[in-house]
Amino acid sequence: MISRFCQAVPVPDTSLQAGREAAAITREGELGTKQHRYEVQVVWTGNAGDGTASWRGYRRDHEIRAAGKPAIDGSSDPAFRGDPARWNPEELLVASLSACHKLWYLGLCAQAGIVVTAYEDAAEGVMAEETGGAGQFTAVTLRPRVTITAQDGLQKALDLHHKAHEMCFIARSVNFPVACEPVVTVEE
């Protein structure tokens, strides 16, 4: 089992400033690898007046913010008293895996000369909740449906899903299996 640790560290005020040019900062790392930094703010907007004085007395609502981008309205999963109209962290994790795979896949297809004209994924994640309330994802399945222009690229288009999975930053960062069940069709 892989453990993840979160340590509280005092940090200076990092409020988003209009002068920041990008949320992603790239710099050279120790071993000649590039390191990318992603800065976001999560701001709780669910104080109903009494803060967290009671379990039922506050909303789980929050905004996810990054410089120069529209805010994302978030909450917890409705099973945990969240607002079903807002994105929850579990959905965002599944979406991140799906989007990362898509971005790698399209780039690899472009490099290989395979013309993709449509891409859609019906991704699904499974999270197990333990009796004490803790939980973790146990699997995510990506189900991309891709349309390409040429029949002779069909097998290569299927094979590139495997390469995209090997390259995906997010899939390489999680401690649970990420399966991919692609379907590739040729445009008529």
Biotite code that builds the C-alpha atoms (Angstrom):
import biotite.structure as struc

atoms = struc.array([
    struc.Atom([0.000, 0.000, 0.000], chain_id="A", res_id=1, res_name="MET", atom_name="CA", element="C"),
    struc.Atom([1.275, 3.444, -0.860], chain_id="A", res_id=2, res_name="ILE", atom_name="CA", element="C"),
    struc.Atom([0.929, 6.018, 1.888], chain_id="A", res_id=3, res_name="SER", atom_name="CA", element="C"),
    struc.Atom([0.397, 9.690, 1.225], chain_id="A", res_id=4, res_name="ARG", atom_name="CA", element="C"),
    struc.Atom([1.259, 12.262, 3.855], chain_id="A", res_id=5, res_name="PHE", atom_name="CA", element="C"),
    struc.Atom([0.026, 15.810, 4.240], chain_id="A", res_id=6, res_name="CYS", atom_name="CA", element="C"),
    struc.Atom([2.029, 18.087, 6.496], chain_id="A", res_id=7, res_name="GLN", atom_name="CA", element="C"),
    struc.Atom([0.821, 21.491, 7.617], chain_id="A", res_id=8, res_name="ALA", atom_name="CA", element="C"),
    struc.Atom([3.454, 24.072, 6.712], chain_id="A", res_id=9, res_name="VAL", atom_name="CA", element="C"),
    struc.Atom([3.113, 27.805, 7.327], chain_id="A", res_id=10, res_name="PRO", atom_name="CA", element="C"),
    struc.Atom([3.171, 29.641, 4.011], chain_id="A", res_id=11, res_name="VAL", atom_name="CA", element="C"),
    struc.Atom([3.090, 33.305, 3.081], chain_id="A", res_id=12, res_name="PRO", atom_name="CA", element="C"),
    struc.Atom([-0.061, 34.872, 1.672], chain_id="A", res_id=13, res_name="ASP", atom_name="CA", element="C"),
    struc.Atom([-0.518, 33.340, -1.775], chain_id="A", res_id=14, res_name="THR", atom_name="CA", element="C"),
    struc.Atom([-3.662, 35.148, -2.811], chain_id="A", res_id=15, res_name="SER", atom_name="CA", element="C"),
    struc.Atom([-4.041, 35.280, -6.551], chain_id="A", res_id=16, res_name="LEU", atom_name="CA", element="C"),
    struc.Atom([-2.629, 38.477, -7.938], chain_id="A", res_id=17, res_name="GLN", atom_name="CA", element="C"),
    struc.Atom([-3.489, 40.002, -11.302], chain_id="A", res_id=18, res_name="ALA", atom_name="CA", element="C"),
    struc.Atom([0.227, 40.325, -12.039], chain_id="A", res_id=19, res_name="GLY", atom_name="CA", element="C"),
    struc.Atom([0.824, 36.573, -12.102], chain_id="A", res_id=20, res_name="ARG", atom_name="CA", element="C"),
    struc.Atom([1.296, 35.420, -15.656], chain_id="A", res_id=21, res_name="GLU", atom_name="CA", element="C"),
    struc.Atom([0.539, 31.709, -15.269], chain_id="A", res_id=22, res_name="ALA", atom_name="CA", element="C"),
    struc.Atom([-0.617, 29.121, -12.782], chain_id="A", res_id=23, res_name="ALA", atom_name="CA", element="C"),
    struc.Atom([1.920, 26.617, -14.090], chain_id="A", res_id=24, res_name="ALA", atom_name="CA", element="C"),
    struc.Atom([5.543, 27.496, -13.456], chain_id="A", res_id=25, res_name="ILE", atom_name="CA", element="C"),
    struc.Atom([8.291, 25.506, -15.153], chain_id="A", res_id=26, res_name="THR", atom_name="CA", element="C"),
    struc.Atom([11.843, 25.281, -13.853], chain_id="A", res_id=27, res_name="ARG", atom_name="CA", element="C"),
    struc.Atom([14.793, 22.939, -14.154], chain_id="A", res_id=28, res_name="GLU", atom_name="CA", element="C"),
    struc.Atom([14.861, 20.204, -11.497], chain_id="A", res_id=29, res_name="GLY", atom_name="CA", element="C"),
    struc.Atom([17.740, 18.502, -9.748], chain_id="A", res_id=30, res_name="GLU", atom_name="CA", element="C"),
    struc.Atom([18.365, 15.671, -12.205], chain_id="A", res_id=31, res_name="LEU", atom_name="CA", element="C"),
    struc.Atom([17.943, 17.691, -15.368], chain_id="A", res_id=32, res_name="GLY", atom_name="CA", element="C"),
    struc.Atom([14.229, 17.010, -15.452], chain_id="A", res_id=33, res_name="THR", atom_name="CA", element="C"),
    struc.Atom([11.715, 19.781, -15.736], chain_id="A", res_id=34, res_name="LYS", atom_name="CA", element="C"),
    struc.Atom([9.515, 20.416, -12.752], chain_id="A", res_id=35, res_name="GLN", atom_name="CA", element="C"),
    struc.Atom([6.109, 21.990, -13.224], chain_id="A", res_id=36, res_name="HIS", atom_name="CA", element="C"),
    struc.Atom([4.278, 23.728, -10.392], chain_id="A", res_id=37, res_name="ARG", atom_name="CA", element="C"),
    struc.Atom([0.501, 24.152, -10.377], chain_id="A", res_id=38, res_name="TYR", atom_name="CA", element="C"),
    struc.Atom([-1.024, 26.704, -8.048], chain_id="A", res_id=39, res_name="GLU", atom_name="CA", element="C"),
    struc.Atom([-4.691, 26.719, -7.132], chain_id="A", res_id=40, res_name="VAL", atom_name="CA", element="C"),
    struc.Atom([-6.739, 28.128, -4.312], chain_id="A", res_id=41, res_name="GLN", atom_name="CA", element="C"),
    struc.Atom([-9.663, 26.301, -2.758], chain_id="A", res_id=42, res_name="VAL", atom_name="CA", element="C"),
    struc.Atom([-11.895, 28.759, -0.939], chain_id="A", res_id=43, res_name="VAL", atom_name="CA", element="C"),
    struc.Atom([-14.684, 27.470, 1.289], chain_id="A", res_id=44, res_name="TRP", atom_name="CA", element="C"),
    struc.Atom([-17.923, 29.320, 0.519], chain_id="A", res_id=45, res_name="THR", atom_name="CA", element="C"),
    struc.Atom([-20.246, 27.201, 2.658], chain_id="A", res_id=46, res_name="GLY", atom_name="CA", element="C"),
    struc.Atom([-20.365, 29.116, 5.937], chain_id="A", res_id=47, res_name="ASN", atom_name="CA", element="C"),
    struc.Atom([-24.086, 29.374, 6.645], chain_id="A", res_id=48, res_name="ALA", atom_name="CA", element="C"),
    struc.Atom([-23.463, 31.809, 9.510], chain_id="A", res_id=49, res_name="GLY", atom_name="CA", element="C"),
    struc.Atom([-22.199, 29.613, 12.338], chain_id="A", res_id=50, res_name="ASP", atom_name="CA", element="C"),
    struc.Atom([-19.164, 28.080, 10.667], chain_id="A", res_id=51, res_name="GLY", atom_name="CA", element="C"),
    struc.Atom([-18.666, 24.434, 11.560], chain_id="A", res_id=52, res_name="THR", atom_name="CA", element="C"),
    struc.Atom([-20.534, 24.650, 14.874], chain_id="A", res_id=53, res_name="ALA", atom_name="CA", element="C"),
    struc.Atom([-22.507, 21.559, 13.830], chain_id="A", res_id=54, res_name="SER", atom_name="CA", element="C"),
    struc.Atom([-22.105, 18.776, 11.269], chain_id="A", res_id=55, res_name="TRP", atom_name="CA", element="C"),
    struc.Atom([-25.331, 19.740, 9.480], chain_id="A", res_id=56, res_name="ARG", atom_name="CA", element="C"),
    struc.Atom([-24.942, 23.489, 9.957], chain_id="A", res_id=57, res_name="GLY", atom_name="CA", element="C"),
    struc.Atom([-22.545, 24.217, 7.101], chain_id="A", res_id=58, res_name="TYR", atom_name="CA", element="C"),
    struc.Atom([-22.430, 23.633, 3.369], chain_id="A", res_id=59, res_name="ARG", atom_name="CA", element="C"),
    struc.Atom([-19.564, 21.758, 1.711], chain_id="A", res_id=60, res_name="ARG", atom_name="CA", element="C"),
    struc.Atom([-19.406, 24.369, -1.077], chain_id="A", res_id=61, res_name="ASP", atom_name="CA", element="C"),
    struc.Atom([-16.123, 25.814, -2.274], chain_id="A", res_id=62, res_name="HIS", atom_name="CA", element="C"),
    struc.Atom([-14.568, 27.502, -5.271], chain_id="A", res_id=63, res_name="GLU", atom_name="CA", element="C"),
    struc.Atom([-11.461, 26.262, -7.032], chain_id="A", res_id=64, res_name="ILE", atom_name="CA", element="C"),
    struc.Atom([-9.498, 29.217, -8.365], chain_id="A", res_id=65, res_name="ARG", atom_name="CA", element="C"),
    struc.Atom([-6.389, 29.740, -10.445], chain_id="A", res_id=66, res_name="ALA", atom_name="CA", element="C"),
    struc.Atom([-4.961, 32.932, -11.868], chain_id="A", res_id=67, res_name="ALA", atom_name="CA", element="C"),
    struc.Atom([-6.588, 34.030, -15.119], chain_id="A", res_id=68, res_name="GLY", atom_name="CA", element="C"),
    struc.Atom([-9.239, 31.284, -15.181], chain_id="A", res_id=69, res_name="LYS", atom_name="CA", element="C"),
    struc.Atom([-12.913, 31.135, -14.261], chain_id="A", res_id=70, res_name="PRO", atom_name="CA", element="C"),
    struc.Atom([-13.636, 29.600, -10.859], chain_id="A", res_id=71, res_name="ALA", atom_name="CA", element="C"),
    struc.Atom([-14.975, 26.056, -10.616], chain_id="A", res_id=72, res_name="ILE", atom_name="CA", element="C"),
    struc.Atom([-17.877, 25.599, -8.203], chain_id="A", res_id=73, res_name="ASP", atom_name="CA", element="C"),
    struc.Atom([-17.149, 22.600, -6.025], chain_id="A", res_id=74, res_name="GLY", atom_name="CA", element="C"),
    struc.Atom([-18.704, 20.674, -3.172], chain_id="A", res_id=75, res_name="SER", atom_name="CA", element="C"),
    struc.Atom([-18.502, 17.185, -1.746], chain_id="A", res_id=76, res_name="SER", atom_name="CA", element="C"),
    struc.Atom([-20.210, 14.165, -3.240], chain_id="A", res_id=77, res_name="ASP", atom_name="CA", element="C"),
    struc.Atom([-23.962, 14.286, -2.441], chain_id="A", res_id=78, res_name="PRO", atom_name="CA", element="C"),
    struc.Atom([-23.426, 11.108, -0.377], chain_id="A", res_id=79, res_name="ALA", atom_name="CA", element="C"),
    struc.Atom([-21.385, 13.328, 1.965], chain_id="A", res_id=80, res_name="PHE", atom_name="CA", element="C"),
    struc.Atom([-23.887, 16.208, 2.167], chain_id="A", res_id=81, res_name="ARG", atom_name="CA", element="C"),
    struc.Atom([-22.596, 17.912, -0.975], chain_id="A", res_id=82, res_name="GLY", atom_name="CA", element="C"),
    struc.Atom([-24.404, 19.912, -3.629], chain_id="A", res_id=83, res_name="ASP", atom_name="CA", element="C"),
    struc.Atom([-25.100, 17.663, -6.655], chain_id="A", res_id=84, res_name="PRO", atom_name="CA", element="C"),
    struc.Atom([-25.014, 20.714, -8.978], chain_id="A", res_id=85, res_name="ALA", atom_name="CA", element="C"),
    struc.Atom([-21.325, 21.312, -8.184], chain_id="A", res_id=86, res_name="ARG", atom_name="CA", element="C"),
    struc.Atom([-18.233, 19.320, -9.145], chain_id="A", res_id=87, res_name="TRP", atom_name="CA", element="C"),
    struc.Atom([-16.876, 17.087, -6.395], chain_id="A", res_id=88, res_name="ASN", atom_name="CA", element="C"),
    struc.Atom([-13.221, 16.059, -5.950], chain_id="A", res_id=89, res_name="PRO", atom_name="CA", element="C"),
    struc.Atom([-13.946, 12.490, -7.011], chain_id="A", res_id=90, res_name="GLU", atom_name="CA", element="C"),
    struc.Atom([-15.436, 13.623, -10.335], chain_id="A", res_id=91, res_name="GLU", atom_name="CA", element="C"),
    struc.Atom([-12.521, 15.989, -10.872], chain_id="A", res_id=92, res_name="LEU", atom_name="CA", element="C"),
    struc.Atom([-10.024, 13.166, -10.311], chain_id="A", res_id=93, res_name="LEU", atom_name="CA", element="C"),
    struc.Atom([-11.765, 10.947, -12.875], chain_id="A", res_id=94, res_name="VAL", atom_name="CA", element="C"),
    struc.Atom([-12.003, 13.909, -15.274], chain_id="A", res_id=95, res_name="ALA", atom_name="CA", element="C"),
    struc.Atom([-8.285, 14.631, -14.802], chain_id="A", res_id=96, res_name="SER", atom_name="CA", element="C"),
    struc.Atom([-7.363, 11.059, -15.724], chain_id="A", res_id=97, res_name="LEU", atom_name="CA", element="C"),
    struc.Atom([-9.643, 11.182, -18.771], chain_id="A", res_id=98, res_name="SER", atom_name="CA", element="C"),
    struc.Atom([-8.429, 14.580, -19.959], chain_id="A", res_id=99, res_name="ALA", atom_name="CA", element="C"),
    struc.Atom([-4.747, 13.712, -19.504], chain_id="A", res_id=100, res_name="CYS", atom_name="CA", element="C"),
    struc.Atom([-5.171, 10.501, -21.520], chain_id="A", res_id=101, res_name="HIS", atom_name="CA", element="C"),
    struc.Atom([-7.009, 12.407, -24.267], chain_id="A", res_id=102, res_name="LYS", atom_name="CA", element="C"),
    struc.Atom([-4.338, 15.093, -24.504], chain_id="A", res_id=103, res_name="LEU", atom_name="CA", element="C"),
    struc.Atom([-1.532, 12.544, -24.803], chain_id="A", res_id=104, res_name="TRP", atom_name="CA", element="C"),
    struc.Atom([-3.527, 10.448, -27.261], chain_id="A", res_id=105, res_name="TYR", atom_name="CA", element="C"),
    struc.Atom([-4.327, 13.325, -29.610], chain_id="A", res_id=106, res_name="LEU", atom_name="CA", element="C"),
    struc.Atom([-0.710, 14.486, -29.552], chain_id="A", res_id=107, res_name="GLY", atom_name="CA", element="C"),
    struc.Atom([0.581, 10.993, -30.309], chain_id="A", res_id=108, res_name="LEU", atom_name="CA", element="C"),
    struc.Atom([-1.925, 10.597, -33.150], chain_id="A", res_id=109, res_name="CYS", atom_name="CA", element="C"),
    struc.Atom([-0.870, 13.930, -34.650], chain_id="A", res_id=110, res_name="ALA", atom_name="CA", element="C"),
    struc.Atom([2.791, 12.849, -34.489], chain_id="A", res_id=111, res_name="GLN", atom_name="CA", element="C"),
    struc.Atom([1.938, 9.497, -36.122], chain_id="A", res_id=112, res_name="ALA", atom_name="CA", element="C"),
    struc.Atom([-0.073, 11.092, -38.937], chain_id="A", res_id=113, res_name="GLY", atom_name="CA", element="C"),
    struc.Atom([-3.397, 9.697, -37.731], chain_id="A", res_id=114, res_name="ILE", atom_name="CA", element="C"),
    struc.Atom([-6.165, 12.244, -38.159], chain_id="A", res_id=115, res_name="VAL", atom_name="CA", element="C"),
    struc.Atom([-8.669, 12.158, -35.293], chain_id="A", res_id=116, res_name="VAL", atom_name="CA", element="C"),
    struc.Atom([-11.943, 13.959, -35.998], chain_id="A", res_id=117, res_name="THR", atom_name="CA", element="C"),
    struc.Atom([-13.866, 13.078, -32.821], chain_id="A", res_id=118, res_name="ALA", atom_name="CA", element="C"),
    struc.Atom([-13.027, 11.946, -29.292], chain_id="A", res_id=119, res_name="TYR", atom_name="CA", element="C"),
    struc.Atom([-15.367, 11.269, -26.394], chain_id="A", res_id=120, res_name="GLU", atom_name="CA", element="C"),
    struc.Atom([-14.764, 9.399, -23.151], chain_id="A", res_id=121, res_name="ASP", atom_name="CA", element="C"),
    struc.Atom([-17.301, 7.934, -20.730], chain_id="A", res_id=122, res_name="ALA", atom_name="CA", element="C"),
    struc.Atom([-14.889, 7.474, -17.816], chain_id="A", res_id=123, res_name="ALA", atom_name="CA", element="C"),
    struc.Atom([-15.912, 5.884, -14.535], chain_id="A", res_id=124, res_name="GLU", atom_name="CA", element="C"),
    struc.Atom([-14.192, 5.719, -11.162], chain_id="A", res_id=125, res_name="GLY", atom_name="CA", element="C"),
    struc.Atom([-14.867, 3.386, -8.255], chain_id="A", res_id=126, res_name="VAL", atom_name="CA", element="C"),
    struc.Atom([-14.225, 4.512, -4.693], chain_id="A", res_id=127, res_name="MET", atom_name="CA", element="C"),
    struc.Atom([-14.475, 2.223, -1.674], chain_id="A", res_id=128, res_name="ALA", atom_name="CA", element="C"),
    struc.Atom([-15.566, 3.774, 1.605], chain_id="A", res_id=129, res_name="GLU", atom_name="CA", element="C"),
    struc.Atom([-14.486, 2.011, 4.778], chain_id="A", res_id=130, res_name="GLU", atom_name="CA", element="C"),
    struc.Atom([-16.723, 1.669, 7.849], chain_id="A", res_id=131, res_name="THR", atom_name="CA", element="C"),
    struc.Atom([-14.714, 4.352, 9.685], chain_id="A", res_id=132, res_name="GLY", atom_name="CA", element="C"),
    struc.Atom([-15.392, 6.857, 6.910], chain_id="A", res_id=133, res_name="GLY", atom_name="CA", element="C"),
    struc.Atom([-11.999, 6.830, 5.156], chain_id="A", res_id=134, res_name="ALA", atom_name="CA", element="C"),
    struc.Atom([-11.864, 5.653, 1.588], chain_id="A", res_id=135, res_name="GLY", atom_name="CA", element="C"),
    struc.Atom([-9.887, 5.471, -1.594], chain_id="A", res_id=136, res_name="GLN", atom_name="CA", element="C"),
    struc.Atom([-10.296, 4.925, -5.290], chain_id="A", res_id=137, res_name="PHE", atom_name="CA", element="C"),
    struc.Atom([-9.910, 1.291, -6.277], chain_id="A", res_id=138, res_name="THR", atom_name="CA", element="C"),
    struc.Atom([-10.083, 1.720, -10.052], chain_id="A", res_id=139, res_name="ALA", atom_name="CA", element="C"),
    struc.Atom([-10.855, 4.051, -12.915], chain_id="A", res_id=140, res_name="VAL", atom_name="CA", element="C"),
    struc.Atom([-11.898, 2.876, -16.369], chain_id="A", res_id=141, res_name="THR", atom_name="CA", element="C"),
    struc.Atom([-11.538, 5.113, -19.402], chain_id="A", res_id=142, res_name="LEU", atom_name="CA", element="C"),
    struc.Atom([-13.804, 4.321, -22.356], chain_id="A", res_id=143, res_name="ARG", atom_name="CA", element="C"),
    struc.Atom([-12.667, 6.603, -25.174], chain_id="A", res_id=144, res_name="PRO", atom_name="CA", element="C"),
    struc.Atom([-14.611, 6.512, -28.443], chain_id="A", res_id=145, res_name="ARG", atom_name="CA", element="C"),
    struc.Atom([-12.463, 7.870, -31.245], chain_id="A", res_id=146, res_name="VAL", atom_name="CA", element="C"),
    struc.Atom([-13.164, 8.587, -34.905], chain_id="A", res_id=147, res_name="THR", atom_name="CA", element="C"),
    struc.Atom([-10.298, 8.697, -37.414], chain_id="A", res_id=148, res_name="ILE", atom_name="CA", element="C"),
    struc.Atom([-10.232, 9.447, -41.143], chain_id="A", res_id=149, res_name="THR", atom_name="CA", element="C"),
    struc.Atom([-8.346, 6.463, -42.619], chain_id="A", res_id=150, res_name="ALA", atom_name="CA", element="C"),
    struc.Atom([-8.925, 2.700, -42.331], chain_id="A", res_id=151, res_name="GLN", atom_name="CA", element="C"),
    struc.Atom([-5.206, 1.939, -42.666], chain_id="A", res_id=152, res_name="ASP", atom_name="CA", element="C"),
    struc.Atom([-4.516, 3.773, -39.384], chain_id="A", res_id=153, res_name="GLY", atom_name="CA", element="C"),
    struc.Atom([-7.005, 1.763, -37.341], chain_id="A", res_id=154, res_name="LEU", atom_name="CA", element="C"),
    struc.Atom([-4.576, -0.616, -35.584], chain_id="A", res_id=155, res_name="GLN", atom_name="CA", element="C"),
    struc.Atom([-2.040, 2.145, -34.899], chain_id="A", res_id=156, res_name="LYS", atom_name="CA", element="C"),
    struc.Atom([-4.853, 4.338, -33.514], chain_id="A", res_id=157, res_name="ALA", atom_name="CA", element="C"),
    struc.Atom([-5.776, 1.548, -31.082], chain_id="A", res_id=158, res_name="LEU", atom_name="CA", element="C"),
    struc.Atom([-2.134, 0.915, -30.122], chain_id="A", res_id=159, res_name="ASP", atom_name="CA", element="C"),
    struc.Atom([-1.537, 4.577, -29.313], chain_id="A", res_id=160, res_name="LEU", atom_name="CA", element="C"),
    struc.Atom([-4.002, 4.352, -26.420], chain_id="A", res_id=161, res_name="HIS", atom_name="CA", element="C"),
    struc.Atom([-1.472, 2.122, -24.654], chain_id="A", res_id=162, res_name="HIS", atom_name="CA", element="C"),
    struc.Atom([1.320, 4.637, -25.268], chain_id="A", res_id=163, res_name="LYS", atom_name="CA", element="C"),
    struc.Atom([-0.903, 7.514, -24.097], chain_id="A", res_id=164, res_name="ALA", atom_name="CA", element="C"),
    struc.Atom([-1.581, 5.602, -20.890], chain_id="A", res_id=165, res_name="HIS", atom_name="CA", element="C"),
    struc.Atom([2.162, 5.064, -20.332], chain_id="A", res_id=166, res_name="GLU", atom_name="CA", element="C"),
    struc.Atom([2.799, 8.800, -20.763], chain_id="A", res_id=167, res_name="MET", atom_name="CA", element="C"),
    struc.Atom([-0.158, 10.260, -18.840], chain_id="A", res_id=168, res_name="CYS", atom_name="CA", element="C"),
    struc.Atom([1.134, 12.298, -15.908], chain_id="A", res_id=169, res_name="PHE", atom_name="CA", element="C"),
    struc.Atom([-1.989, 11.767, -13.848], chain_id="A", res_id=170, res_name="ILE", atom_name="CA", element="C"),
    struc.Atom([-2.277, 7.999, -14.435], chain_id="A", res_id=171, res_name="ALA", atom_name="CA", element="C"),
    struc.Atom([1.391, 7.629, -13.493], chain_id="A", res_id=172, res_name="ARG", atom_name="CA", element="C"),
    struc.Atom([0.697, 9.474, -10.224], chain_id="A", res_id=173, res_name="SER", atom_name="CA", element="C"),
    struc.Atom([-2.162, 7.446, -8.778], chain_id="A", res_id=174, res_name="VAL", atom_name="CA", element="C"),
    struc.Atom([-1.943, 4.262, -6.689], chain_id="A", res_id=175, res_name="ASN", atom_name="CA", element="C"),
    struc.Atom([-4.867, 2.390, -8.225], chain_id="A", res_id=176, res_name="PHE", atom_name="CA", element="C"),
    struc.Atom([-5.386, 0.727, -11.612], chain_id="A", res_id=177, res_name="PRO", atom_name="CA", element="C"),
    struc.Atom([-6.509, 2.836, -14.560], chain_id="A", res_id=178, res_name="VAL", atom_name="CA", element="C"),
    struc.Atom([-7.937, 0.679, -17.347], chain_id="A", res_id=179, res_name="ALA", atom_name="CA", element="C"),
    struc.Atom([-8.580, 1.808, -20.894], chain_id="A", res_id=180, res_name="CYS", atom_name="CA", element="C"),
    struc.Atom([-11.256, 0.272, -23.132], chain_id="A", res_id=181, res_name="GLU", atom_name="CA", element="C"),
    struc.Atom([-10.964, 2.220, -26.400], chain_id="A", res_id=182, res_name="PRO", atom_name="CA", element="C"),
    struc.Atom([-13.122, 1.930, -29.476], chain_id="A", res_id=183, res_name="VAL", atom_name="CA", element="C"),
    struc.Atom([-11.818, 3.444, -32.705], chain_id="A", res_id=184, res_name="VAL", atom_name="CA", element="C"),
    struc.Atom([-13.999, 3.841, -35.783], chain_id="A", res_id=185, res_name="THR", atom_name="CA", element="C"),
    struc.Atom([-13.284, 5.184, -39.251], chain_id="A", res_id=186, res_name="VAL", atom_name="CA", element="C"),
    struc.Atom([-15.174, 8.234, -40.456], chain_id="A", res_id=187, res_name="GLU", atom_name="CA", element="C"),
    struc.Atom([-17.658, 7.482, -43.215], chain_id="A", res_id=188, res_name="GLU", atom_name="CA", element="C"),
])
